[in-house]
Amino acid sequence: MYSKSTRRDILKYWASGTVIGALGSLYSGSILAAGHEPRPGPRVGGSVIRKGDSDYESWRRSMVFHRSKPDRYPDMIVQATSVEDVQAAVRYAADNNLKVTTRSGGHNALGASLRDGGVCIDVSPLNDVQIDDDRQLALTQPGTKGIQLTAQAGARGFSFPVPHCPTVGIGGFVLGGGIGLNYTARDGFAALSIEGAEIVTADGEIVMATRDENPDLYWAVRGGGPGFFGVVTRYDLKLYPTAQGILANTYILPLEELEAATQALDQLHEGKDDRVEIMAALMHSPVAPPDAPPEQSKIFIVTAYAFGDTVAESRDLLRPLARSILPRKSIALVEYEKLDFPGLYKFFTPDTPGGAHGRYGVDGVLTNEPGKIFVDVADHFRSTPSPINHVLGAYGMNLETRDDSCLSWNARHYVGAFIIWQDETQDDANFDWLDGAIPHLERYQAGRYINEVELRRHPTHIRECFTEENWRKLADARKKYDPNGVFHGYLGQV
């Protein structure tokens, strides 16, 4: 049980917190920025770093944001500072029988941009954003960070369902779907807001992909993920009016109230407005010592964001939660917290108090029964070897299959199990825990989410990200646009 002093500590800690803020206080990442003189190889304006160079390893490791760097070694890393650099790198690779991967922000849990052999094209320097007010589009290069897009779009009165973590690159995020801020009112996945894409294909040429121009490539870029057969150098992203009255309610509950809380969430979801985003997590309370027993440290935290046009409207949107059993069952709560769009980031930054950047893994499922997953996995969660590990749920995605996207599943929610730890000697313990969590998720699985799938230990999970029909269509599109296999496929796939 939680003492009164513990409840006060929790409330103080989360006085302006949310689910994302709470998780942000547990872990965060930093990005290595380094310069390098241009070297022989493809003629590019950026740097070329070859295997064997004295600083190759520091560059290689910087391609992945977390600390569990994969033991995969490209022949070279090409830092592209222009679209022409991308074209030159692809042509060089094709001419020299080298396979290509792309890295935009490096947040993919698998470190999928690092493969053995070939060329890793780092497009993170391509971070220009142009706002087209008339068409209500953001012409966005792939290295753009979510926080940059938020600022530039916000200055013109627009918003986009950007990543919850501000340092995630837009490129990989939207390519693999993307569960972003206000996702419930934006068709669930950010990829469905891609109106067009400029793509460098396997022959080094630039093509546009839209509903009318190369529609099969447009279909593939909207959800194809880190096995896509081209380099996207610009996304034309649909923008939305910025909500002016954002509020958030946060409820922190002990695990003994988990079943009642998830039942309440199931009921609340049925009647809620699409402008209410509900996220929930099983996690270790940051105010508890890392070695505290589960009954004193493990919590269930629920945050509902309301994206109303006015504060009064958002209060109305959140009132059903305030009148539910969640406040009565909570050990601490914050209701009607006023936020703006950039303010949604403030507890998910590298300098967050108590933040820890560590080794990393994740696997998750799209589901229609998130509450059952949370209850099913709860006992397993009590034994998690790292206090930073958590199980996160995104309610109300309401995904539907579409003819203009390879995203494949009809599912209403997402739940993922995340492992984050510090000590390399604990790798096996944490991955074993993740392996043990996966069956609890799979019992209620409707599909998988390609941006958060564990392929190093479970390579067959990639097929569960797509229907059989869409898997075949992706293979056909790959043969058409990359007949000689210049681009790497999905990790673990030949």
Rosetta blueprint (number, residue, H / E / L):
1 M L
2 Y L
3 S L
4 K H
5 S H
6 T H
7 R H
8 R H
9 D H
10 I H
11 L H
12 K H
13 Y H
14 W L
15 A L
16 S L
17 G L
18 T L
19 V H
20 I H
21 G H
22 A H
23 L H
24 G H
25 S L
26 L L
27 Y L
28 S L
29 G L
30 S L
31 I L
32 L L
33 A L
34 A L
35 G L
36 H L
37 E L
38 P L
39 R L
40 P L
41 G L
42 P L
43 R L
44 V L
45 G L
46 G L
47 S L
48 V E
49 I E
50 R E
51 K L
52 G L
53 D L
54 S L
55 D L
56 Y H
57 E H
58 S H
59 W H
60 R H
61 R H
62 S H
63 M L
64 V L
65 F L
66 H L
67 R L
68 S L
69 K L
70 P L
71 D L
72 R L
73 Y L
74 P L
75 D L
76 M E
77 I E
78 V E
79 Q E
80 A L
81 T L
82 S L
83 V H
84 E H
85 D H
86 V H
87 Q H
88 A H
89 A H
90 V H
91 R H
92 Y H
93 A H
94 A H
95 D H
96 N L
97 N L
98 L L
99 K L
100 V E
101 T E
102 T E
103 R E
104 S L
105 G L
106 G L
107 H L
108 N L
109 A L
110 L L
111 G L
112 A L
113 S L
114 L L
115 R L
116 D L
117 G L
118 G L
119 V E
120 C E
121 I E
122 D E
123 V L
124 S L
125 P L
126 L L
127 N L
128 D L
129 V E
130 Q E
131 I E
132 D E
133 D L
134 D L
135 R L
136 Q L
137 L E
138 A E
139 L E
140 T E
141 Q L
142 P L
143 G L
144 T L
145 K E
146 G H
147 I H
148 Q H
149 L H
150 T H
151 A H
152 Q H
153 A H
154 G H
155 A L
156 R L
157 G L
158 F E
159 S E
160 F L
161 P L
162 V L
163 P E
164 H L
165 C L
166 P L
167 T L
168 V L
169 G E
170 I H
171 G H
172 G H
173 F H
174 V H
175 L H
176 G L
177 G L
178 G L
179 I L
180 G E
181 L L
182 N L
183 Y H
184 T H
185 A H
186 R L
187 D L
188 G L
189 F L
190 A H
191 A H
192 L H
193 S H
194 I E
195 E E
196 G E
197 A E
198 E E
199 I E
200 V E
201 T L
202 A L
203 D L
204 G L
205 E L
206 I E
207 V E
208 M E
209 A E
210 T L
211 R L
212 D L
213 E L
214 N L
215 P H
216 D H
217 L H
218 Y H
219 W H
220 A H
221 V H
222 R L
223 G L
224 G L
225 G L
226 P L
227 G L
228 F L
229 F L
230 G L
231 V E
232 V E
233 T E
234 R E
235 Y E
236 D E
237 L E
238 K E
239 L L
240 Y E
241 P E
242 T L
243 A L
244 Q L
245 G E
246 I E
247 L E
248 A E
249 N E
250 T E
251 Y E
252 I E
253 L E
254 P E
255 L H
256 E H
257 E H
258 L H
259 E H
260 A H
261 A H
262 T H
263 Q H
264 A H
265 L H
266 D H
267 Q H
268 L H
269 H H
270 E H
271 G H
272 K L
273 D L
274 D L
275 R L
276 V E
277 E E
278 I E
279 M E
280 A E
281 A E
282 L E
283 M E
284 H E
285 S L
286 P L
287 V L
288 A L
289 P L
290 P L
291 D L
292 A L
293 P L
294 P H
295 E H
296 Q H
297 S H
298 K E
299 I E
300 F E
301 I E
302 V E
303 T E
304 A E
305 Y E
306 A E
307 F E
308 G E
309 D L
310 T L
311 V H
312 A H
313 E H
314 S H
315 R H
316 D H
317 L H
318 L H
319 R H
320 P H
321 L H
322 A H
323 R L
324 S L
325 I L
326 L H
327 P H
328 R H
329 K H
330 S L
331 I L
332 A E
333 L E
334 V E
335 E E
336 Y E
337 E E
338 K E
339 L L
340 D L
341 F L
342 P H
343 G H
344 L H
345 Y H
346 K L
347 F L
348 F L
349 T L
350 P L
351 D L
352 T L
353 P L
354 G L
355 G L
356 A L
357 H L
358 G L
359 R E
360 Y E
361 G E
362 V E
363 D E
364 G E
365 V E
366 L E
367 T E
368 N L
369 E L
370 P H
371 G H
372 K H
373 I H
374 F H
375 V H
376 D H
377 V H
378 A H
379 D H
380 H H
381 F H
382 R H
383 S L
384 T L
385 P L
386 S L
387 P L
388 I L
389 N L
390 H E
391 V E
392 L E
393 G E
394 A E
395 Y E
396 G L
397 M L
398 N L
399 L E
400 E L
401 T L
402 R L
403 D L
404 D L
405 S L
406 C L
407 L L
408 S L
409 W L
410 N L
411 A E
412 R L
413 H E
414 Y E
415 V E
416 G E
417 A E
418 F E
419 I E
420 I E
421 W E
422 Q L
423 D L
424 E H
425 T H
426 Q H
427 D H
428 D H
429 A H
430 N H
431 F H
432 D H
433 W H
434 L H
435 D H
436 G H
437 A H
438 I H
439 P H
440 H H
441 L H
442 E H
443 R L
444 Y L
445 Q E
446 A E
447 G E
448 R L
449 Y L
450 I L
451 N L
452 E L
453 V L
454 E L
455 L L
456 R L
457 R L
458 H L
459 P H
460 T H
461 H H
462 I H
463 R H
464 E H
465 C H
466 F L
467 T L
468 E H
469 E H
470 N H
471 W H
472 R H
473 K H
474 L H
475 A H
476 D H
477 A H
478 R H
479 K H
480 K H
481 Y H
482 D L
483 P L
484 N L
485 G L
486 V L
487 F E
488 H L
489 G L
490 Y L
491 L L
492 G L
493 Q L
494 V L
